[in-house]
Amino acid sequence: MISSLEHTSLIAAVSFLNIELYFCACGRAEYEINGECCPMCPPGNRVYRHCTEFTSTTCMPCVGSTYTDEPNGLSNCLSCTVCDVGQGLKVKMACTWTSDTVCEPLEGFYCTDNYRDKCIFARQHTQCNPGEYIKQEDGTYSNGSFHICEQHTK
């Protein structure tokens, strides 16, 4: 026989489980839309039609200058980054359906602004005239013919 306290505890536990199930998020490979947990589209694709109670998600490939780099429930693919010469950038790796463009500094430029390990703005190196030097000391030098700086020797 169940006591009144056990009965109340049992009702509370069942109610909590119902609330927990109601608010439970979708699985790792799913996204929620209109109260349904739908399977995500694979990288390089986007949602063409969301799933219903009776059908699965319909996906379609990204086209043009767009991509998705992870499983998703997006209705549109993401626009590829443009490496702007005006910001001192050039293409290091072109955009594909599954990855964004990777930009790098133009020759004679250095990266000054990164976002998610990608260069988004570069500045031109200061050009020294003969007999001039860079005031900031960092233990390296260039005689003007090196593509990279050399360490000072003692």
NORMONOR-V315477 format. One record per pair of residues at least 24 apart in sequence whose C-alpha atoms are under 7 Angstrom apart, sorted by the first residue. I is the first residue (numbers start at 0). GAP is how many residues later the second one is. D is the distance in whole Angstrom. If there is no record, write none. Layout:
i-><I I>
gap-><GAP GAP>
d-><D D>
This chain:
i-><30 39 39 39 40 40 40 41 41 41 42 42 42 42 42 43 43 43 43 45 45 45 45 45 45 46 46 46 47 61 65 66 66 66 66 66 67 67 67 68 68 86 86 87 87 87 88 88>
gap-><42 31 32 33 30 31 32 28 29 30 25 26 27 28 55 24 25 53 54 26 27 28 29 30 31 26 27 28 27 35 31 29 30 31 32 33 29 30 31 29 30 34 35 33 34 35 32 33>
d-><6 6 5 5 5 5 6 7 5 7 5 5 5 5 6 5 6 5 4 7 7 6 6 6 6 6 6 5 7 6 6 6 4 5 6 7 6 5 7 5 5 5 6 6 5 6 7 6>
